């Protein structure tokens, strides 16, 4: 019986990518994990240490102990530093380079598309290029991420079913060529509150300040619609097609499409990790994939101590997961990009990520520096002896 347990610690990068000098000079010097270790008042992560993290980090606040697992470094193949695309890459998608353009670039095409599809479209403020669809749904830039990367389709869910919001999002997605369109909404908010939360960022992006709008507070739902993503070629769908069980937990179930998966929503770090541990008690053969989101939120808040607190919770449960593993289990721990809380701004940072791998019957080896996050998905497909993912090179031969 085989099981793969995948834990993604969102944004826990280990140092800026070699290409940032050319593409993202603002990220020069970023090192999320290293700078957290530099600045933390106190930090204890014994299970990360046991798995071999200091063979990668080489930090004087961590112990050099005999590691029980394999370790390596993963480069981002996707453009920029994005959670959604990072997760698609981890699961085996070949990243495709999107356009980077503000919503104003596509606005007229989106308006034409929506009107042809029978929607009412208005432009409440001519000097601000967002649109209002059916008097309820705001389409605008996402102002919480990189310039021109994501558009949000935001709605008050007391007044419109989320399925209709997704439908509008899909129509927007069919026109635009940016990285992602997010259909989202919450209960207990009005369209007036959403409109009143529209802000202009320093770089010119205009969109809804989602935390200020209140959509996250109650009944929050979201659907991420990516550019050039074929879920059927990802390890989750491949395993499901081969009658293996698939459980997606936390942000993982928000961003990965897999119709047959058991999906467990969670944001709280302790809940994400507890659900991962609990899932091991009933999933007999297949994959459990979970994402810890609150580390990324701490990075956005530029809050080192909050980041440390969440990381230590993850570490505690990693110990419990290791103790609960069976002979046929394989554990992968990684990140999807960086979000250095010390760098001076609140956006993601383009960083390499760590790779930790453990199994009771697996070798412990240095896996070196690898080209893509997709090597995880490729290795899982190799482990289960199913069809290959779209992208990635398996390292199973080194650890088996």
C-alpha positions in Angstrom: 0.0 0.0 0.0 1.4 3.3 -1.1 0.6 6.9 0.1 2.2 10.2 -0.7 1.8 13.1 1.8 2.6 16.5 0.4 2.8 19.6 2.7 3.3 23.0 1.0 4.4 25.7 3.4 3.2 28.6 1.3 5.9 31.3 0.6 8.7 29.8 2.7 11.4 30.5 0.1 15.2 30.0 0.7 16.8 32.8 -1.4 16.2 34.8 -4.5 16.3 33.1 -8.0 19.3 33.7 -10.2 17.2 35.5 -12.8 15.8 38.3 -10.5 18.5 40.7 -11.5 17.0 40.7 -15.0 13.3 40.2 -14.3 12.5 41.3 -10.7 15.3 43.5 -9.3 13.1 44.4 -6.3 13.6 40.8 -5.1 17.4 41.0 -4.9 18.4 40.0 -1.4 15.2 38.2 -0.6 15.5 35.1 1.6 12.4 34.3 3.5 13.6 31.4 5.6 17.0 32.8 6.2 15.8 36.3 7.3 13.1 34.8 9.5 15.9 32.8 11.3 17.9 36.1 11.5 15.1 38.1 13.0 13.0 35.7 15.1 13.1 36.3 18.9 12.9 32.6 19.4 12.4 29.7 17.1 12.4 25.9 17.5 11.9 23.6 14.5 13.4 20.3 15.5 11.6 18.2 12.9 12.7 20.4 10.1 16.2 20.0 11.4 15.8 16.2 11.7 14.7 16.1 8.0 17.9 17.9 7.0 16.8 21.6 6.5 20.2 22.9 7.7 21.9 21.1 4.9 20.1 23.6 2.7 19.9 26.7 4.9 23.2 26.5 6.7 22.1 28.9 9.4 23.8 29.2 12.8 20.5 29.1 14.7 19.8 25.6 13.4 21.4 22.4 14.7 23.6 20.3 12.4 22.3 16.9 13.3 22.2 13.6 11.3 19.3 13.9 8.9 16.7 11.2 8.4 15.5 12.4 5.1 16.6 13.5 1.6 17.0 17.2 0.8 17.4 19.5 -2.1 16.6 22.9 -3.7 13.9 23.5 -6.3 13.9 26.4 -8.8 10.7 28.0 -10.0 9.9 27.4 -13.6 6.9 29.6 -13.6 7.2 33.3 -14.3 7.1 35.6 -11.3 6.2 34.3 -7.8 2.7 33.1 -7.6 0.9 30.7 -5.3 -1.6 29.5 -7.8 0.9 28.8 -10.6 3.4 27.5 -8.0 0.9 24.9 -6.9 0.0 23.9 -10.5 3.8 23.5 -11.1 4.2 21.3 -8.0 1.4 19.0 -9.2 3.0 18.6 -12.6 1.9 21.4 -14.9 4.3 22.9 -17.4 4.1 26.7 -16.7 3.2 28.9 -19.6 4.2 32.6 -19.7 1.2 34.8 -19.4 0.8 38.5 -20.2 1.4 41.0 -17.5 -1.1 43.7 -18.1 -3.5 45.7 -15.9 -7.2 45.1 -16.2 -7.6 48.4 -18.2 -5.7 46.6 -21.1 -8.5 44.1 -21.6 -11.4 46.0 -20.2 -13.2 46.8 -23.5 -12.8 43.2 -24.7 -14.2 42.0 -21.4 -17.2 44.4 -21.6 -18.0 43.3 -25.2 -17.8 39.6 -24.2 -20.1 40.1 -21.2 -22.7 42.2 -23.0 -22.8 39.7 -25.9 -23.5 37.0 -23.2 -26.5 39.0 -21.9 -25.0 40.7 -18.9 -25.5 44.3 -17.9 -22.1 46.1 -17.6 -21.5 49.6 -16.2 -18.5 51.7 -15.4 -19.3 53.5 -12.2 -16.1 55.7 -12.2 -14.7 56.7 -15.6 -11.4 57.6 -14.1 -11.1 54.1 -12.5 -11.1 51.2 -15.0 -13.1 48.7 -13.1 -16.5 47.4 -14.2 -19.7 46.4 -12.4 -21.6 43.4 -13.8 -25.3 42.9 -13.2 -25.2 45.7 -10.6 -23.5 43.2 -8.2 -20.1 41.9 -9.4 -16.9 44.0 -9.6 -14.2 43.0 -12.1 -10.9 44.8 -11.5 -7.2 44.3 -10.8 -6.1 42.2 -7.9 -4.2 44.7 -5.7 -2.7 42.1 -3.4 -0.2 40.6 -5.8 2.2 41.5 -8.6 1.4 44.1 -11.2 -0.8 42.9 -14.1 -0.9 39.3 -12.9 -4.4 38.6 -11.5 -7.9 40.0 -12.0 -10.5 39.6 -9.3 -14.3 39.0 -9.9 -15.7 40.0 -6.5 -19.4 39.6 -5.4 -21.7 39.8 -2.3 -22.9 36.2 -2.0 -26.1 37.1 -0.1 -27.3 38.6 -3.4 -25.9 36.3 -6.1 -25.1 32.6 -6.1 -21.4 31.8 -6.3 -22.1 29.6 -9.3 -23.1 32.7 -11.2 -19.9 34.5 -10.0 -17.8 31.6 -11.3 -19.7 31.8 -14.7 -18.8 35.5 -15.0 -15.2 34.7 -14.0 -15.0 32.0 -16.8 -16.2 34.6 -19.3 -13.6 37.0 -18.2 -11.0 34.2 -18.3 -11.9 33.4 -21.9 -10.9 36.9 -23.0 -7.8 37.8 -20.9 -4.4 36.2 -21.1 -3.0 37.1 -17.6 -1.9 34.5 -15.1 -5.1 34.1 -13.2 -8.7 35.2 -12.7 -10.2 34.7 -9.3 -13.9 34.5 -8.7 -14.6 35.3 -5.1 -17.1 36.6 -2.6 -18.4 36.5 0.9 -21.6 36.8 2.9 -22.6 39.6 5.1 -21.3 42.3 2.7 -23.1 44.5 0.2 -22.1 45.7 -3.2 -21.8 49.2 -1.7 -19.2 47.9 0.7 -17.3 46.3 -2.1 -17.4 49.5 -4.2 -16.4 51.5 -1.2 -13.3 49.4 -0.8 -11.9 50.1 -4.3 -8.4 51.6 -4.1 -5.6 52.8 -6.4 -2.2 51.3 -5.7 1.0 53.4 -6.1 1.8 51.6 -9.3 -1.6 52.5 -10.8 -3.5 49.2 -10.3 -7.1 49.7 -9.2 -9.1 47.1 -7.5 -11.0 46.0 -4.4 -9.1 45.9 -1.1 -10.5 42.5 -0.2 -9.8 42.5 3.6 -11.3 46.0 3.9 -14.4 45.0 1.9 -15.2 42.2 4.4 -15.6 39.4 1.9 -13.1 37.2 3.9 -15.1 37.5 7.1 -18.0 35.2 6.6 -18.9 32.5 4.0 -15.9 33.3 1.9 -15.7 31.3 -1.4 -13.2 31.5 -4.2 -12.4 29.7 -7.5 -9.0 30.3 -9.2 -9.0 30.1 -13.0 -5.6 29.7 -14.4 -3.9 30.4 -17.8 -2.8 27.3 -19.7 -3.5 24.8 -16.9 -4.7 21.3 -17.8 -5.7 19.6 -14.5 -6.0 16.2 -16.2 -2.2 16.1 -16.6 -1.5 16.8 -12.9 -0.7 14.1 -10.4 -3.9 14.5 -8.4 -6.1 13.8 -11.4 -3.8 11.0 -12.7 -4.1 9.2 -9.4 -7.8 9.7 -9.2 -8.2 8.2 -12.7 -6.3 5.2 -11.5 -8.7 4.7 -8.6 -6.4 6.1 -5.9 -7.8 8.3 -3.2 -7.0 12.0 -3.3 -7.5 14.4 -0.4 -6.8 18.1 -0.9 -6.5 20.3 2.3 -6.4 24.0 2.9 -5.5 26.3 0.1 -4.6 23.2 -2.0 -8.3 22.5 -2.4 -8.9 26.1 -3.5 -6.4 26.0 -6.4 -6.1 22.4 -7.6 -9.0 21.0 -9.7 -9.7 17.4 -9.1 -13.3 16.3 -9.4 -13.0 13.0 -7.5 -10.9 14.5 -4.6 -12.0 14.8 -1.0 -11.7 18.6 -0.4 -11.2 20.0 3.1 -11.2 23.8 3.4 -9.1 25.3 6.1 -7.0 28.5 6.7 -5.9 28.1 10.3 -2.5 26.4 10.4 -3.3 24.0 13.2 -6.5 22.9 11.4 -4.6 22.3 8.1 -2.0 20.2 9.8 -4.5 18.3 12.0 -6.6 17.5 9.0 -3.5 16.2 7.3 -2.7 14.0 10.2 -6.3 12.8 10.6 -6.5 12.0 6.9 -3.7 9.6 7.3 -5.9 7.5 9.6 -8.5 6.8 6.9 -6.8 7.2 3.5 -5.6 3.8 2.6 -3.8 4.4 -0.7 -3.3 7.6 -2.6 -2.2 11.2 -1.9 -2.9 13.7 0.8 -1.9 17.2 -0.3 -2.1 20.2 2.0 -1.1 23.8 2.0 -0.3 26.0 5.0 -1.6 29.4 3.9 -1.0 31.5 7.1 2.7 31.6 6.5 2.1 33.5 3.3 -0.4 35.8 5.1 2.3 36.6 7.7 4.7 37.4 4.9 2.1 39.8 3.3 1.7 41.4 6.8 5.5 41.7 7.1 5.2 40.1 10.5 8.2 37.9 11.4 6.9 36.7 14.7 3.6 35.6 13.3 5.5 33.7 10.6 7.6 32.0 13.2 4.5 31.0 15.2 2.9 29.4 12.2 6.1 27.6 11.2 6.5 26.1 14.6 3.0 24.7 14.5 3.9 23.1 11.2 7.0 21.6 12.7 5.2 20.1 15.6 2.7 18.3 13.3 5.5 17.2 11.0 6.8 15.2 13.9 3.4 13.6 14.4 3.1 12.9 10.7 6.5 11.2 10.7 5.5 9.1 13.7 2.3 8.0 12.0 3.9 7.0 8.7 3.7 3.4 7.4 6.4 1.6 5.4 4.8 2.5 2.1 4.4 6.2 2.8 6.5 9.0 1.3 6.5 12.6 2.7 7.3 15.7 0.7 7.7 19.2 2.2 8.3 22.2 0.1 7.2 25.8 -0.7 5.9 27.5 -3.8 7.8 30.8 -3.8 9.0 33.4 -1.2 7.4 36.2 0.7 10.2 37.8 2.7 8.7 39.8 5.6 11.9 41.8 6.1 12.5 43.0 2.5 10.4 46.2 2.8 7.3 45.5 0.7 4.4 43.1 1.1 4.4 41.2 -2.2 5.7 37.8 -3.0 9.4 37.3 -3.7 10.8 35.2 -6.5 12.8 32.6 -4.5 14.0 29.1 -4.8 12.3 26.6 -2.4 13.5 23.8 -0.2 12.7 20.1 -0.7 12.5 17.6 2.1 11.6 14.0 1.4 11.2 11.1 3.9 10.1 7.5 4.0 10.9 4.7 6.4 12.3 2.6 3.5 13.8 5.3 1.5 17.5 6.4 1.2 18.6 9.7 2.6 20.5 11.6 -0.1 21.4 15.0 -1.4 19.1 15.7 -4.3 21.0 18.8 -5.5 19.4 21.9 -7.2 16.6 20.9 -9.5 15.0 22.9 -12.3 11.3 22.8 -11.4 8.8 22.3 -8.6 7.2 19.8 -11.0 9.9 17.2 -10.0 7.7 16.5 -7.0 4.6 15.6 -9.1 6.8 13.6 -11.5 8.4 11.6 -8.6 4.9 10.8 -7.1 3.7 9.5 -10.5 6.9 7.4 -10.7 6.3 6.1 -7.2 2.8 4.9 -8.0 3.8 3.7 -11.4 1.1 5.7 -13.2 1.2 7.9 -16.3 3.7 10.8 -16.2 2.7 14.3 -15.3 3.0 17.0 -18.0 6.2 18.3 -16.5 9.0 17.4 -14.2 11.8 14.8 -13.8 11.5 12.1 -11.2 14.2 11.7 -8.6 12.7 8.4 -7.3 15.7 6.3 -8.5 18.0 8.2 -6.0 15.9 7.7 -2.9 14.3 4.3 -3.5 
